[in-house]
């Protein structure tokens, strides 16, 4: 619910800023159009530039038999009211042992005001159990206000996946 409230704060701030510029700053006939252009410019300045793209892909290991069968498991790390934090993990299957190769993590849904950044993922033991660590950034109009550290313990038992956060 707190994530929903933060997204509403982002939208209300954007609407207020648009209203404020429209009523107080611009005094001519095209003020609505001009205010929209100014707001878009402010948001673009505050948002991430293309040179700061977050890479949520982590290579876990290169030491696996390339002749083994490869599988990808899609996991929902966190299920919220308005957005989900997801991950896909590629495994090499060697008999009954699953060797994690790489991981890609992403956020889906209405994620206004949030940026997910996967920091690390490592294999706890050679059974395929993993620990993923990331940062959920709370942004207000593209400016980082708060960063929340999130840890997920991922354990596999056949096709069953258990997540502890």
Secondary structure, DSSP 8 states (H G I E B T S, - for coil): -HHHHHHHHHHHHHHHHHHHIIIII--STTHHHHHHHHHHHHHHHHS--GGG----EEE--S-S-TTSEEEEEEEEEEE-SSEEEEEEEEEEEETTEEEEEEEEEEEEE--TTEEEEEEEEEESSTTS-EEEEEEEEEEETTEEEEEEEEEEEEEEETTEEEEE-
